Amino acid sequence: MQESYNYNFSPKLPGVLINTLPKSGSIFIRTNLAYGLNLQIKRICPKGADWNISPTYLETFVKEQNVIVQNHFPATYRNLTYLKKSHVNKFVVHFRDPRQAMISHMFYWIKDFPAEEVEMQLQELGVPVFWKYNKFCSLSLEAKIDLCIHYLLPQKIKWISDWLEIKESDEWNFDILFTSFNDMKKDYVSFINSILDFYGIERQLWKDPKLNKSSVQHFRKGKINEWKDLLSPYQQKNC
């Protein structure tokens, strides 16, 4: 099922596609744009499989106006090909310092994620199958971070570096706006305006919903350099 809200749309706006590194303020961005512009929230990746674009969902997105999509898909050949075939050449790629994204993802696993999904994600990262959720949670904080540095951090770095390569690639020729968590934290109105300008949406059409961060799903601390306080000097060197 697609997520959507029932709004009366006016004026007609282009579909907005925001592709975000997991744990980089994704829901906060999506909610600000959806509420501020009265956009329907849709997906182009199946729920629970944010890494693979669905051709059916993508076709629906292309046909509609006044919609926003936010997913976490990597720059795989499969995903890039679907985007190109559907003439989706313009989108935002949002990222964060991968070390901080790693820390936020770790706490998300511990506090918010169902145990069976954490186990599935650990195995997808290549963590040995004997690392069950309870065993992961029973580790000391230092040991949890060690495991994430070894298995999770490389995935974050690759996600970002692959998209940077695609941006410079003559083969794909996508029109990509890169945005960062740091810019969002510094001045989120200017951050939103940069996305509006990119899509040719008049700035005055966005009405700041003034979201209470504590009420936004999956919002934790929103710190920029929390990792420096949590990682030992040895761990920081390994990052």
CORQUIDA-V434754 format. One record per residue. RES is the residue in three letters. D_FIRST is the distance of its C-alpha to the first C-alpha in Angstrom with 1 decimal. Layout:
# CORQUIDA-V434754
res=RES d_first=D_FIRST
res=RES d_first=D_FIRST
This chain:
# CORQUIDA-V434754
res=MET d_first=0.0
res=GLN d_first=3.8
res=GLU d_first=6.5
res=SER d_first=9.2
res=TYR d_first=12.6
res=ASN d_first=14.8
res=TYR d_first=17.9
res=ASN d_first=20.8
res=PHE d_first=21.2
res=SER d_first=24.7
res=PRO d_first=25.9
res=LYS d_first=23.7
res=LEU d_first=22.8
res=PRO d_first=21.8
res=GLY d_first=18.5
res=VAL d_first=19.1
res=LEU d_first=18.2
res=ILE d_first=19.3
res=ASN d_first=19.5
res=THR d_first=20.9
res=LEU d_first=22.8
res=PRO d_first=21.2
res=LYS d_first=23.0
res=SER d_first=24.4
res=GLY d_first=23.2
res=SER d_first=19.8
res=ILE d_first=18.1
res=PHE d_first=21.4
res=ILE d_first=21.5
res=ARG d_first=17.9
res=THR d_first=18.5
res=ASN d_first=22.0
res=LEU d_first=21.0
res=ALA d_first=18.0
res=TYR d_first=20.2
res=GLY d_first=23.4
res=LEU d_first=22.3
res=ASN d_first=19.8
res=LEU d_first=17.0
res=GLN d_first=13.3
res=ILE d_first=11.5
res=LYS d_first=9.3
res=ARG d_first=9.1
res=ILE d_first=11.2
res=CYS d_first=11.0
res=PRO d_first=8.6
res=LYS d_first=8.3
res=GLY d_first=11.8
res=ALA d_first=13.2
res=ASP d_first=14.1
res=TRP d_first=17.1
res=ASN d_first=15.9
res=ILE d_first=14.7
res=SER d_first=12.5
res=PRO d_first=14.6
res=THR d_first=12.0
res=TYR d_first=10.0
res=LEU d_first=13.6
res=GLU d_first=14.8
res=THR d_first=12.5
res=PHE d_first=13.7
res=VAL d_first=17.2
res=LYS d_first=17.2
res=GLU d_first=16.2
res=GLN d_first=18.4
res=ASN d_first=18.1
res=VAL d_first=15.1
res=ILE d_first=15.3
res=VAL d_first=13.8
res=GLN d_first=15.0
res=ASN d_first=14.9
res=HIS d_first=17.7
res=PHE d_first=18.3
res=PRO d_first=22.0
res=ALA d_first=24.4
res=THR d_first=24.3
res=TYR d_first=25.7
res=ARG d_first=22.5
res=ASN d_first=20.4
res=LEU d_first=23.4
res=THR d_first=23.8
res=TYR d_first=20.3
res=LEU d_first=20.9
res=LYS d_first=24.3
res=LYS d_first=23.5
res=SER d_first=21.0
res=HIS d_first=23.7
res=VAL d_first=21.8
res=ASN d_first=25.0
res=LYS d_first=24.8
res=PHE d_first=22.9
res=VAL d_first=23.7
res=VAL d_first=24.3
res=HIS d_first=24.8
res=PHE d_first=26.8
res=ARG d_first=29.0
res=ASP d_first=32.1
res=PRO d_first=30.7
res=ARG d_first=33.1
res=GLN d_first=31.6
res=ALA d_first=28.0
res=MET d_first=29.1
res=ILE d_first=30.5
res=SER d_first=27.5
res=HIS d_first=25.3
res=MET d_first=27.9
res=PHE d_first=27.8
res=TYR d_first=24.0
res=TRP d_first=24.3
res=ILE d_first=27.1
res=LYS d_first=25.8
res=ASP d_first=22.0
res=PHE d_first=20.5
res=PRO d_first=20.2
res=ALA d_first=23.2
res=GLU d_first=21.6
res=GLU d_first=19.4
res=VAL d_first=22.6
res=GLU d_first=24.5
res=MET d_first=22.0
res=GLN d_first=22.3
res=LEU d_first=26.1
res=GLN d_first=26.4
res=GLU d_first=24.5
res=LEU d_first=27.0
res=GLY d_first=29.8
res=VAL d_first=30.8
res=PRO d_first=32.7
res=VAL d_first=30.9
res=PHE d_first=33.3
res=TRP d_first=31.8
res=LYS d_first=29.8
res=TYR d_first=28.1
res=ASN d_first=31.0
res=LYS d_first=33.5
res=PHE d_first=31.8
res=CYS d_first=31.8
res=SER d_first=35.4
res=LEU d_first=36.6
res=SER d_first=38.6
res=LEU d_first=37.0
res=GLU d_first=39.2
res=ALA d_first=38.2
res=LYS d_first=34.4
res=ILE d_first=35.1
res=ASP d_first=37.2
res=LEU d_first=34.4
res=CYS d_first=31.9
res=ILE d_first=34.6
res=HIS d_first=35.1
res=TYR d_first=31.5
res=LEU d_first=29.1
res=LEU d_first=31.2
res=PRO d_first=31.8
res=GLN d_first=28.1
res=LYS d_first=27.9
res=ILE d_first=31.0
res=LYS d_first=29.9
res=TRP d_first=26.5
res=ILE d_first=28.7
res=SER d_first=31.6
res=ASP d_first=29.5
res=TRP d_first=28.0
res=LEU d_first=31.5
res=GLU d_first=32.9
res=ILE d_first=30.3
res=LYS d_first=31.3
res=GLU d_first=34.9
res=SER d_first=34.3
res=ASP d_first=35.8
res=GLU d_first=33.7
res=TRP d_first=30.3
res=ASN d_first=31.5
res=PHE d_first=28.4
res=ASP d_first=28.9
res=ILE d_first=27.8
res=LEU d_first=28.4
res=PHE d_first=28.9
res=THR d_first=28.6
res=SER d_first=29.6
res=PHE d_first=29.0
res=ASN d_first=32.8
res=ASP d_first=32.7
res=MET d_first=29.9
res=LYS d_first=32.0
res=LYS d_first=35.1
res=ASP d_first=34.0
res=TYR d_first=30.4
res=VAL d_first=31.3
res=SER d_first=33.0
res=PHE d_first=30.1
res=ILE d_first=27.6
res=ASN d_first=30.3
res=SER d_first=30.5
res=ILE d_first=26.8
res=LEU d_first=27.4
res=ASP d_first=30.6
res=PHE d_first=28.9
res=TYR d_first=26.5
res=GLY d_first=29.4
res=ILE d_first=27.9
res=GLU d_first=30.8
res=ARG d_first=31.1
res=GLN d_first=31.9
res=LEU d_first=28.5
res=TRP d_first=27.0
res=LYS d_first=27.8
res=ASP d_first=28.0
res=PRO d_first=25.8
res=LYS d_first=28.2
res=LEU d_first=25.6
res=ASN d_first=27.1
res=LYS d_first=26.4
res=SER d_first=26.6
res=SER d_first=23.6
res=VAL d_first=21.3
res=GLN d_first=19.0
res=HIS d_first=20.6
res=PHE d_first=23.6
res=ARG d_first=26.7
res=LYS d_first=30.1
res=GLY d_first=29.5
res=LYS d_first=32.8
res=ILE d_first=34.0
res=ASN d_first=36.6
res=GLU d_first=35.9
res=TRP d_first=36.2
res=LYS d_first=39.9
res=ASP d_first=40.5
res=LEU d_first=38.8
res=LEU d_first=39.9
res=SER d_first=43.4
res=PRO d_first=45.7
res=TYR d_first=45.3
res=GLN d_first=41.5
res=GLN d_first=41.6
res=LYS d_first=43.9
res=ASN d_first=41.5
res=CYS d_first=38.8
